Amino acid sequence: MPNIKSQEKRDRQNIKRKEKNTFLKARIKTDKKKLIKAVKENNPEEARKNLSILFKHLDKAVKKGAVHKNYAANKKSKAAKMVNSITES
């Protein structure tokens, strides 16, 4: 247990931040799994819908500081390639 009041507050804040970041990252992983499932089922409409949701959640996670902007850019690029692979064929 910390003896300093400011350290106690920092510990409380860190717990809240960790929970928020974990939630945001888990949501991204879930969205990516849904997108992969739609691509495997060769469903372009569902894939495009899931792609926009994934983009939205990635942007929000970057804005909140849960993930780095380059991480989000990388995930967006790969997701877009997946969707384009089924829409072009």
C-alpha positions in Angstrom: 0.0 0.0 0.0 1.3 3.4 -0.9 2.0 5.9 1.9 1.6 8.9 -0.3 -1.9 10.3 -1.1 -1.0 11.3 -4.7 0.3 7.7 -5.3 -3.1 6.3 -4.1 -4.9 8.6 -6.6 -2.5 7.6 -9.4 -3.2 3.9 -8.6 -7.0 4.5 -8.9 -6.6 6.4 -12.1 -4.4 3.7 -13.6 -6.9 1.1 -12.8 -9.6 3.1 -14.6 -7.4 3.7 -17.6 -6.4 0.1 -17.9 -10.1 -1.0 -17.9 -11.0 1.6 -20.6 -8.0 0.6 -22.8 -8.8 -3.1 -22.4 -12.4 -2.5 -23.4 -11.3 -0.5 -26.5 -8.8 -3.1 -27.6 -11.2 -6.0 -27.1 -13.8 -4.2 -29.2 -11.3 -3.8 -32.0 -10.5 -7.5 -31.9 -14.1 -8.4 -31.9 -14.8 -6.2 -34.9 -11.9 -7.7 -36.8 -13.2 -11.2 -36.2 -16.6 -10.2 -37.5 -15.0 -8.7 -40.6 -12.9 -11.9 -41.2 -16.0 -14.0 -40.9 -17.9 -11.9 -43.4 -15.0 -12.1 -45.8 -14.8 -15.9 -45.5 -18.5 -16.1 -46.1 -18.0 -14.0 -49.2 -20.6 -11.5 -48.1 -19.5 -8.0 -49.4 -22.4 -6.0 -47.9 -21.7 -7.3 -44.4 -18.0 -6.9 -44.9 -18.3 -3.3 -45.9 -20.6 -2.6 -42.9 -18.1 -4.3 -40.5 -15.2 -2.4 -42.1 -16.8 1.0 -41.4 -17.5 -0.1 -37.8 -13.9 -1.3 -37.4 -12.6 2.0 -38.8 -14.8 4.0 -36.4 -13.6 2.0 -33.4 -9.9 2.2 -34.4 -10.2 6.0 -34.7 -11.8 6.3 -31.4 -9.2 4.1 -29.7 -6.4 6.3 -31.2 -8.2 9.5 -30.1 -8.5 8.1 -26.5 -4.8 7.0 -26.6 -5.5 3.2 -26.2 -3.6 2.4 -29.4 -0.9 4.1 -31.5 -1.9 5.8 -34.7 0.4 3.6 -36.8 -1.1 0.5 -35.3 -4.6 1.7 -36.3 -3.4 2.7 -39.8 -1.9 -0.8 -40.3 -5.1 -2.5 -39.2 -7.2 -0.3 -41.4 -5.0 -1.0 -44.4 -5.1 -4.8 -44.0 -8.9 -4.8 -43.4 -9.5 -2.7 -46.5 -7.3 -5.1 -48.5 -9.4 -8.0 -47.3 -12.7 -6.4 -48.2 -11.4 -5.3 -51.6 -10.3 -8.9 -52.3 -13.9 -10.1 -52.2 -15.5 -7.1 -53.9 -13.2 -7.2 -56.9 -13.5 -10.9 -57.6 
